[in-house]
């Protein structure tokens, strides 16, 4: 498979660690938090910086709403 599909440049952090590895380490079963991390870490490597931050915020707001139900 094409390396651009498997591991595009914006998937790795400046430390060379892939975002997916960070997500699997810290949030392996939490889709919302995984997406927050994904969009924040990749935002600076893409032209859609503000759009990606808004996507991260949307997922974070959903996670907060879910957690507030248990308070």
Buried (B, 14 or more C-beta within 10 A) or exposed (E): EEEEEEEEEBBBBEEEEEBBEBBEEEBEEBEBBBBBBBBBBBBEBEEEEEEBBEBBEBBBEBBEEEEEEEE
